[in-house]
Amino acid sequence: MAEDFKNPAIGRYNFKGRYDYTLPGYSIGLKEVEEINLIAKEPWGWYFIGHKDQDYRSDTWYEKQHCVISFNSHEDLIQVVLQVGSRL
């Protein structure tokens, strides 16, 4: 498990790479993260973009954001969209 931290292709929260893909929903599932970890060969990760009417005091504040997965490699992005895209 400690070796995972040495692997640059393991997804990281708040990572912003060169190529972004905005998901239609407000989150990414753990299963999808694990699958992308197996596909990606270069660093990747995810971050969130809040909507202008997002209110963090609301119990459903997270529903007013989009999740973005981001990659350093264009090829990794394409492979992920092709292999995992229908579940994102």
PyMOL commands that set and color helices and strands:
alter all, ss='L'
color gray80, all
select helices_A, chain A and resi 2-6+30-39+61-64+74-87
alter helices_A, ss='H'
color red, helices_A
select strands_A, chain A and resi 12-13+19-22+44-50+65-71
alter strands_A, ss='S'
color yellow, strands_A
deselect
rebuild
show_as cartoon
